[in-house]
């Protein structure tokens, strides 16, 4: 379902043109192509050979991402990869080498970094308006039916899906948490399969995090919370807090002094004023119960990718950035499997 979403995002941009689609299922390829009036192919290789294109969006199952991206890079194309980069860190590391050799741009989808609510909180963290960060949490309490997992042979498998509720539904929240709070250096976790059958992976995961700056955090990720609630990010410091719920800034308070107190309203919830300042529109309903109910923040990220290609700069969420949440999730799975805390090496302190 994510391929058509990318197609909608592309055609909504003045600086982009959707020129071809490819799917190994001929009926799906033809259906999407007819909707957007473009040629269709039944393999990536045929599309690369048969179409005059500059960039490719990889929307295949997760375990195929790095391999497909490498094929596109080898053909001299720039690449956008739907989350996650891949299901394995090794594949991601190899892809970094392929990208360096190809000299092309690669972006990894983390569209909620472009939401006004996230940008407002990120700016506040950078300006130390919350003081010293003390704790943060990511909660994705969603529901997916058994029919959802039965709908595709790759869903709920380690080899292709890479995991369950954590890597599939919650990777965006994991990414936002580490982007706002800073690098994660240690995790302790538990996972379980509690409400579904015939899948290899977890439908519930909990983790305790230690961040590089000394703050602590938690992650709750589940597709077993009927009927499906919200995705929620909370950031706390000794001078303020913020809460993002289903992509909306629902709480924001930063203690000010002097003019700042007047500007932000003292001790009240300042979210409405911050939202107005960042020009946010209310996001339509989240994907807690319906996986097809997605925002169009993809459009903002693809626009950033286009600008990166034209300006010869790195996309805002490049391969190194896309690797970070995958590394955290891999450590959570390892901790749950071994029953031990897992340390994470901080690779890039300037990301």
C-alpha positions in Angstrom: 0.0 0.0 0.0 3.0 2.4 0.4 3.8 2.5 -3.4 0.6 4.3 -4.3 1.2 6.7 -1.4 4.6 7.6 -2.9 3.0 8.0 -6.3 0.5 10.5 -4.9 3.3 12.4 -3.2 5.3 12.6 -6.4 2.5 13.9 -8.6 1.7 16.5 -6.0 5.1 18.2 -6.5 5.7 20.8 -9.2 9.4 19.7 -9.5 8.7 16.0 -9.9 7.2 13.8 -12.6 6.1 10.2 -12.1 7.4 8.5 -15.3 7.1 4.7 -14.5 6.0 2.1 -12.0 7.2 -1.5 -11.5 5.7 -4.4 -9.6 6.3 -8.1 -9.9 2.5 -8.5 -9.7 1.4 -7.4 -13.3 -2.1 -6.6 -12.2 -0.9 -4.2 -9.4 1.6 -2.6 -11.8 -1.0 -2.1 -14.5 -3.5 -0.7 -12.0 -1.2 1.9 -10.5 0.1 2.9 -14.0 -3.4 3.4 -15.3 -4.2 5.6 -12.3 -1.2 7.8 -13.0 -1.0 7.5 -16.8 2.5 6.2 -17.0 4.2 3.0 -18.3 4.5 -0.1 -16.1 7.0 -2.9 -15.8 7.2 -6.2 -14.0 10.7 -5.8 -12.7 13.0 -3.0 -11.4 15.6 -3.9 -14.0 13.2 -3.6 -16.9 12.0 -0.3 -15.6 15.6 1.0 -15.3 16.4 -0.1 -18.8 13.1 1.1 -20.4 12.4 4.5 -18.8 14.1 7.8 -18.8 14.2 8.5 -15.1 16.6 10.1 -12.6 15.4 8.7 -9.3 13.6 5.6 -7.9 11.4 5.2 -4.8 11.9 1.7 -3.3 8.6 0.5 -1.9 9.2 -3.2 -1.8 9.0 -5.4 1.3 11.6 -4.4 3.9 14.0 -7.2 3.4 14.4 -6.3 -0.3 15.1 -2.6 0.3 19.0 -2.6 0.3 19.2 -5.0 -2.6 16.8 -3.0 -4.8 18.4 0.3 -3.9 21.8 -1.1 -4.8 20.4 -2.1 -8.3 19.1 1.4 -8.8 22.4 3.0 -7.6 24.3 0.7 -9.9 22.2 2.1 -12.8 23.3 5.6 -11.8 20.0 6.6 -10.3 19.3 8.6 -7.1 17.2 6.6 -4.6 14.4 7.1 -2.0 14.0 4.1 0.3 10.8 3.6 2.3 11.5 2.8 5.9 13.4 0.9 7.1 16.7 0.9 5.1 16.6 -2.9 5.3 16.0 -5.5 8.0 19.7 -6.1 8.6 22.4 -3.7 9.7 24.9 -5.6 7.5 22.8 -4.9 4.4 22.6 -1.3 5.4 26.4 -1.1 5.8 27.0 -2.6 2.4 24.6 -0.2 0.8 26.6 2.7 2.3 29.6 1.4 0.4 27.5 1.1 -2.9 26.3 4.6 -2.5 29.8 6.0 -2.0 31.0 4.2 -5.1 28.0 5.4 -7.2 28.1 9.0 -6.0 24.3 9.3 -6.0 22.0 10.6 -3.3 19.9 8.4 -1.1 17.1 9.4 1.3 15.4 7.1 3.8 11.8 7.9 4.6 11.2 9.3 8.0 8.5 11.7 6.9 7.5 12.8 10.4 10.8 14.6 10.9 9.1 17.2 8.5 5.9 17.6 10.6 5.5 21.1 12.0 5.0 19.6 15.5 8.3 17.7 15.3 10.2 20.7 14.0 8.8 22.9 16.8 10.0 20.4 19.4 13.4 19.9 17.7 14.0 23.7 17.6 13.1 23.9 21.3 15.5 21.1 22.2 18.3 22.7 20.2 17.6 26.1 21.9 17.7 24.3 25.3 14.2 25.7 26.1 13.4 22.5 28.0 16.6 22.8 30.0 18.5 19.6 30.5 16.6 16.7 29.0 15.7 14.1 31.6 13.4 11.5 30.0 11.6 10.7 26.8 9.1 8.1 25.6 7.7 6.7 22.4 4.4 4.8 22.6 2.8 3.2 19.5 -0.3 1.4 20.8 -1.9 0.2 17.6 -4.0 -2.7 16.3 -3.5 -4.9 13.3 -5.9 -7.8 12.7 -4.9 -11.4 12.0 -6.1 -10.8 8.5 -3.5 -8.0 8.1 -0.7 -10.5 8.8 -2.3 -13.2 6.7 -2.6 -10.8 3.7 1.0 -11.1 2.5 3.3 -14.1 2.9 6.2 -11.7 3.8 4.4 -10.1 6.7 5.4 -11.2 10.2 8.6 -12.9 9.0 12.1 -12.2 10.2 13.7 -12.7 6.7 11.6 -10.1 4.8 9.6 -8.1 7.4 12.6 -8.0 9.8 10.4 -8.1 12.9 7.0 -7.0 13.9 5.4 -4.1 15.7 8.8 -2.5 16.5 10.5 -2.4 13.1 7.4 -2.1 11.0 4.8 0.1 12.8 7.1 1.9 15.3 10.3 2.7 13.5 9.2 6.3 12.8 8.5 6.9 16.5 11.9 5.3 17.4 13.6 7.6 15.0 11.8 10.7 16.3 12.7 9.8 19.9 16.4 9.5 19.2 16.4 12.6 16.9 14.9 14.7 19.7 16.6 13.2 22.7 20.0 12.4 21.2 21.9 9.1 20.6 20.9 6.0 22.4 23.9 4.2 24.1 22.2 1.3 25.8 18.9 -0.7 25.7 17.2 -3.4 27.8 14.1 -4.9 26.3 11.4 -7.6 26.3 9.2 -8.7 23.3 6.3 -11.1 23.0 3.7 -12.5 20.6 0.5 -12.1 22.5 -2.5 -11.6 20.3 -1.7 -13.1 16.8 -0.9 -16.4 15.3 1.1 -17.8 12.4 3.8 -15.1 12.5 7.4 -15.4 13.6 7.8 -12.0 15.1 6.6 -9.8 18.0 3.3 -8.0 18.3 4.4 -6.3 21.5 7.7 -4.8 22.6 8.9 -2.7 25.5 12.4 -1.2 26.0 14.3 1.0 28.5 16.8 3.3 26.9 19.8 5.2 28.1 20.8 8.3 26.0 24.3 9.7 25.5 23.5 12.8 27.5 22.4 10.8 30.6 18.7 11.0 30.1 16.5 7.9 30.2 13.6 6.7 28.0 11.1 4.1 27.2 9.5 2.5 24.1 6.2 0.7 24.0 5.4 -0.8 20.6 2.4 -3.0 19.9 -0.1 -4.1 17.2 -2.1 -5.8 19.9 -3.9 -2.8 21.5 -7.5 -3.1 20.2 -9.0 -1.1 18.7 -5.9 0.9 17.9 -4.9 4.1 19.8 -2.4 6.8 19.0 1.3 7.1 18.4 2.7 9.4 21.1 6.1 11.0 21.7 6.9 12.8 25.0 10.0 14.8 25.8 10.8 16.1 29.3 13.4 18.3 30.7 14.0 20.3 33.9 12.6 23.5 32.3 9.9 22.1 30.1 8.0 19.3 28.3 6.4 18.5 25.0 4.0 15.9 23.8 3.2 15.0 20.2 0.2 12.8 19.7 -0.7 11.4 16.3 1.6 14.0 14.7 0.0 16.9 16.5 1.6 19.0 19.2 -0.9 18.6 22.1 1.3 19.9 24.9 4.2 22.3 25.1 5.5 24.2 28.1 8.9 25.9 28.4 9.6 27.9 31.5 10.7 31.4 30.5 12.1 34.5 32.3 11.2 38.1 31.6 10.1 38.6 28.1 10.0 34.9 27.4 7.4 34.4 30.1 5.2 37.1 28.5 5.8 35.6 25.0 4.9 32.0 25.9 2.2 32.5 28.6 3.9 31.4 31.8 2.9 28.0 33.1 0.0 27.2 30.7 0.0 24.8 27.8 1.7 26.8 25.1 1.0 24.2 22.3 -1.7 26.3 20.5 0.7 29.3 20.2 3.6 27.2 19.0 1.4 25.4 16.4 0.2 28.8 15.1 3.8 30.0 14.9 4.8 26.9 12.8 1.8 27.1 10.6 0.6 23.6 11.3 -2.6 22.2 10.0 -4.4 19.4 11.9 -3.2 16.1 10.6 -6.0 13.7 9.5 -6.5 10.6 11.5 -3.6 8.4 12.4 -2.8 4.9 11.4 -3.6 3.3 14.8 -6.3 1.1 13.4 -6.1 1.6 9.6 -2.6 1.2 8.0 -3.7 3.0 4.9 -4.6 6.2 6.8 -1.3 8.1 6.2 -0.5 11.8 6.0 1.2 13.4 3.0 4.3 14.3 4.9 6.1 12.1 2.3 5.6 15.0 -0.1 7.8 17.3 2.1 10.5 14.7 2.4 10.6 13.9 -1.3 10.8 17.7 -2.0 13.8 17.8 0.3 15.3 14.9 -1.6 14.8 16.7 -4.9 16.4 19.8 -3.5 19.4 17.8 -2.2 20.0 16.3 -5.7 19.8 19.8 -7.3 22.0 21.5 -4.7 24.4 18.5 -4.5 24.0 18.2 -0.7 22.9 15.3 1.5 19.2 14.7 2.0 18.0 15.6 5.5 17.5 11.9 6.2 20.3 10.2 4.4 21.6 6.6 4.8 23.5 7.4 8.0 20.4 8.9 9.5 18.3 6.1 8.3 20.7 3.6 9.9 20.2 5.0 13.4 16.7 3.8 14.3 17.5 0.4 12.7 20.5 0.1 15.0 18.4 0.8 18.0 15.8 -1.7 17.0 18.4 -4.3 16.3 19.8 -3.8 19.8 16.3 -4.1 21.3 15.8 -7.4 19.5 19.2 -8.6 20.7 18.4 -7.6 24.3 15.0 -9.4 24.2 16.6 -12.5 22.8 19.6 -12.6 25.2 18.0 -11.1 28.3 20.9 -8.7 28.7 21.5 -5.0 28.2 23.0 -4.1 24.8 25.3 -1.2 24.3 25.3 0.9 21.1 28.3 2.7 19.7 27.6 6.3 18.8 28.9 6.5 15.2 28.0 10.1 14.4 27.8 12.8 17.1 26.9 15.6 14.6 23.8 14.0 13.0 
